[in-house]
Amino acid sequence: MSEKKYLKGGGFLLAAGKADKIFTPENFTSEQRMIAKTTADFVRQEVWPKIDKIEAQEEGVTQNLMSQAAELGLLMADIPQEYGGMGLDKASSALITENMGMAGSFSVTHAAHTGIATLPIVFYGTTAQKKRYLPGLADGQIGAYCLTEPGSGSDALAAKATAVLSEDGKYYLLNGTKQFITNAKWSKTFVVFAKVDGKAFTAFIVERDTVGVSIAPEELKLGIKGSSTAALVLEDARVPVENLLGEIGKGHLIAFNILNIGRYKLGAGVLGSAKLALEYAVKYSIERKQFKKSLSEFGLIRKKIAEMTSRIFVAESLVYRTVGLIDNILEGVKGGSEEDSQQALAGIEEYAIECSIAKVYASEMVDYVVDESLQIFGGYGYSQEYPLERLYRDARINRLFEGTSEINRLLIPGMLLRRSLQGDLPLMRVLENLKNEVADTTVGNEPSETGVGEFAWYREKLEGARKAVLMAAGLAVEKYHKDIAERQELLALLADMIMEYYALESSFLRIEKGSFATSDWRSQALLNYFPAAMERLRSWGREVIGAVVTPGQLAVKLEVFEKFCRSTPFDTISVRDLLAEKIISDEVYPRGSF
Ligand SMILES: Cc1cc2nc3c(=O)[nH]c(=O)nc-3n(C[C@H](O)[C@H](O)[C@H](O)COP(=O)(O)OP(=O)(O)OC[C@H]3O[C@@H](n4cnc5c(N)ncnc54)[C@H](O)[C@@H]3O)c2cc1C
């Protein structure tokens, strides 16, 4: 991989991105679109008619659907061909996950199974383990991933579960409780993390019928009620030594690398739920009449439709840009050999920052979308008779699992700084250059004459936004150095700025790559999003600067900072109206050709 040319993870902050280097949804191949359509058809024809039974966890329903999904190849995208899978690219896999995102609770069963339950074996399993477990997982024998414990959630490495080698050296005896395990009730295999001799954090593959394994009663939850969540209880569970996964004491690598994958996949999955919520809301707004008009004719409802579309578009742009980065780095790495697995993991780890951004941004986007969609339904949105009630409840989990929003916000700037200190990313040099630029108070030329929405206009504003993020980060690091790791509020503000910049740039590069005219709905979506995002950047940056700069320096620093974030108001109300008109006339978020 080292000989290959690829963009460094986090590198988007160091220099302006190039449109021809990014992957966008417009680049899906006909095969990828076919996979998306197969998944969407499966959800509509097979899952939706059984939603009530799934929600009630009626015996056999979810298991049968998983077998049907397996027959269509929807469980094997990430499993190498030699182990019964299809070894598809990550864009195809993400498209399956996105379209499954319309399947409510079933999407959680599917995502946990194909992601966190299967991938540890794909990437860390021995040949014998892969042969034993992957064909079954590809075939619909459900799996689970067991990291969380009652006393250790975000602080996963504080786990108390133990593994002790039996006297005859044939088994590990596992003891402990794994909390909130998705698919617990249905799983045949569990990837379990426990500490060998209470010290060395290690992964094991545990089979359901192992002596000493039991499942606690189902958790009663706010949403995703059709997904099984229960504790896995281990009481002297006799796990054969050959089921140790990876190396003793290296379980943290498995746990965290697999979560990176889970994160961009979660980003893709919530796109499916958000597009569905918007579709329901738009259709309802057309049908529902008040004051002798359709709701869709009212400016405030149109604003909601346009705003939801914009945010979905931005999330979609950054999620698939991230997926494309990973596919690019993994080009040619398709097999199941140990070397391929190591390369694949290193590739995915490279983009851990982007994966965290995709997770936080998209999970917060979907909560906004389901909330506004429910609002369009009025009182009926609150009623179980209508679909928004469930979508609203189901969406909430996404900010909690696969690393909470808070933990991922800490990780984003934390990883950037760590890579920079390790010399992997020349962030400090870029910050130093910017410092010299900022010392010159004449910096920030007058705004160019280009019109709002033209590519040159975006490029100029984005360059300012990038420098604004770097300036805030540089000042914060200058004040606190390594101790910034203890300044959580500052880190979270910086994370918000970094995410917003990635969101803006990903959306713009998508439009530039597609050469979309200002009249195209995608251009309208970004144009609507842009000024408010610049204002958010400005506001977060001002807070950072206020907290880290001495009163004597404040005015000078703010003057430069404000120039970086400068934007002139324009008629966003008309932009939104045009965008809303497009979505209302299509009655759906534009899904390309499937
Ligand atoms: C429905 C469901 C399904 C799940 N599925 C699985 C699964 O399949 N496998 C699995 O292993 N786990 C699973 N989980 C567990 C999930 O990943 C954890 O709930 C999550 O990681 C948070 O851990 P916690 O609940 O213990 O919260 P805590 O870690 O106690 O956190 C509570 C709050 O404090 C915040 N917080 C924690 N630490 C910090 C910090 N250092 N700084 C600032 N804020 C902090 C958190 O962000 C959160 O807001 C599932 C959970 C649910 C609810």
The ligand as an SDF file (V2000), in Angstrom:
LIG
                    3D

 53 58  0  0  0  0  0  0  0  0999 V2000
  -29.8090   -0.6390   21.4430 C   0  0  0  0  0  0  0  0  0  0  0  0
  -28.3630   -0.7860   21.7340 C   0  0  0  0  0  0  0  0  0  0  0  0
  -27.6100   -1.7040   21.0280 C   0  0  0  0  0  0  0  0  0  0  0  0
  -26.2540   -1.8720   21.3130 C   0  0  0  0  0  0  0  0  0  0  0  0
  -25.5520   -2.8310   20.6620 N   0  0  0  0  0  0  0  0  0  0  0  0
  -24.2930   -3.1430   21.0880 C   0  0  0  0  0  0  0  0  0  0  0  0
  -23.5980   -4.2710   20.5700 C   0  0  0  0  0  0  0  0  0  0  0  0
  -24.1010   -4.9720   19.6860 O   0  0  0  0  0  0  0  0  0  0  0  0
  -22.3840   -4.5710   21.0750 N   0  0  0  0  0  0  0  0  0  0  0  0
  -21.7920   -3.8110   22.0410 C   0  0  0  0  0  0  0  0  0  0  0  0
  -20.6780   -4.1190   22.4470 O   0  0  0  0  0  0  0  0  0  0  0  0
  -22.4170   -2.7160   22.5530 N   0  0  0  0  0  0  0  0  0  0  0  0
  -23.6470   -2.3660   22.0970 C   0  0  0  0  0  0  0  0  0  0  0  0
  -24.3060   -1.2840   22.6250 N   0  0  0  0  0  0  0  0  0  0  0  0
  -23.6540   -0.4900   23.6370 C   0  0  0  0  0  0  0  0  0  0  0  0
  -23.2910    0.8990   23.1640 C   0  0  0  0  0  0  0  0  0  0  0  0
  -22.2180    0.8350   22.2680 O   0  0  0  0  0  0  0  0  0  0  0  0
  -22.9980    1.7370   24.4180 C   0  0  0  0  0  0  0  0  0  0  0  0
  -24.2560    1.9800   25.0160 O   0  0  0  0  0  0  0  0  0  0  0  0
  -22.2740    3.0130   24.1270 C   0  0  0  0  0  0  0  0  0  0  0  0
  -20.9690    2.7310   23.7300 O   0  0  0  0  0  0  0  0  0  0  0  0
  -22.2160    3.9510   25.3260 C   0  0  0  0  0  0  0  0  0  0  0  0
  -21.8390    3.2810   26.4980 O   0  0  0  0  0  0  0  0  0  0  0  0
  -22.7300    3.4350   27.8350 P   0  0  0  0  0  0  0  0  0  0  0  0
  -24.1290    3.1490   27.4330 O   0  0  0  0  0  0  0  0  0  0  0  0
  -22.1280    2.6210   28.8830 O   0  0  0  0  0  0  0  0  0  0  0  0
  -22.6330    4.9700   28.1800 O   0  0  0  0  0  0  0  0  0  0  0  0
  -21.4510    5.6980   28.9970 P   0  0  0  0  0  0  0  0  0  0  0  0
  -20.1390    5.3170   28.4500 O   0  0  0  0  0  0  0  0  0  0  0  0
  -21.6880    5.5260   30.4490 O   0  0  0  0  0  0  0  0  0  0  0  0
  -21.7330    7.2000   28.5970 O   0  0  0  0  0  0  0  0  0  0  0  0
  -22.8210    7.9540   29.1370 C   0  0  0  0  0  0  0  0  0  0  0  0
  -22.7120    9.3810   28.6020 C   0  0  0  0  0  0  0  0  0  0  0  0
  -21.4680    9.9500   29.0140 O   0  0  0  0  0  0  0  0  0  0  0  0
  -20.7180   10.3460   27.8860 C   0  0  0  0  0  0  0  0  0  0  0  0
  -19.3010   10.0770   28.1270 N   0  0  0  0  0  0  0  0  0  0  0  0
  -18.7160    8.9010   28.4300 C   0  0  0  0  0  0  0  0  0  0  0  0
  -17.3980    9.0440   28.5460 N   0  0  0  0  0  0  0  0  0  0  0  0
  -17.1200   10.3350   28.3020 C   0  0  0  0  0  0  0  0  0  0  0  0
  -15.9320   11.1090   28.2400 C   0  0  0  0  0  0  0  0  0  0  0  0
  -14.7210   10.5780   28.4050 N   0  0  0  0  0  0  0  0  0  0  0  0
  -16.0430   12.4260   27.9850 N   0  0  0  0  0  0  0  0  0  0  0  0
  -17.2390   12.9900   27.7620 C   0  0  0  0  0  0  0  0  0  0  0  0
  -18.3930   12.3130   27.7780 N   0  0  0  0  0  0  0  0  0  0  0  0
  -18.3390   11.0040   28.0440 C   0  0  0  0  0  0  0  0  0  0  0  0
  -21.2580    9.5310   26.7250 C   0  0  0  0  0  0  0  0  0  0  0  0
  -21.0360   10.1650   25.4780 O   0  0  0  0  0  0  0  0  0  0  0  0
  -22.7360    9.4450   27.0840 C   0  0  0  0  0  0  0  0  0  0  0  0
  -23.3970   10.6070   26.6660 O   0  0  0  0  0  0  0  0  0  0  0  0
  -25.6460   -1.0760   22.3090 C   0  0  0  0  0  0  0  0  0  0  0  0
  -26.3980   -0.1270   22.9990 C   0  0  0  0  0  0  0  0  0  0  0  0
  -27.7330    0.0110   22.7300 C   0  0  0  0  0  0  0  0  0  0  0  0
  -28.5320    1.0060   23.5310 C   0  0  0  0  0  0  0  0  0  0  0  0
  1  2  1  0
  2  3  1  0
  2 52  2  0
  3  4  2  0
  4  5  1  0
  4 50  1  0
  5  6  2  0
  6  7  1  0
  6 13  1  0
  7  8  2  0
  7  9  1  0
  9 10  1  0
 10 11  2  0
 10 12  1  0
 12 13  2  0
 13 14  1  0
 14 15  1  0
 14 50  1  0
 15 16  1  0
 16 17  1  0
 16 18  1  0
 18 19  1  0
 18 20  1  0
 20 21  1  0
 20 22  1  0
 22 23  1  0
 23 24  1  0
 24 25  2  0
 24 26  1  0
 24 27  1  0
 27 28  1  0
 28 29  2  0
 28 30  1  0
 28 31  1  0
 31 32  1  0
 32 33  1  0
 33 34  1  0
 33 48  1  0
 34 35  1  0
 35 36  1  0
 35 46  1  0
 36 37  1  0
 36 45  1  0
 37 38  2  0
 38 39  1  0
 39 40  1  0
 39 45  2  0
 40 41  1  0
 40 42  2  0
 42 43  1  0
 43 44  2  0
 44 45  1  0
 46 47  1  0
 46 48  1  0
 48 49  1  0
 50 51  2  0
 51 52  1  0
 52 53  1  0
M  END
$$$$
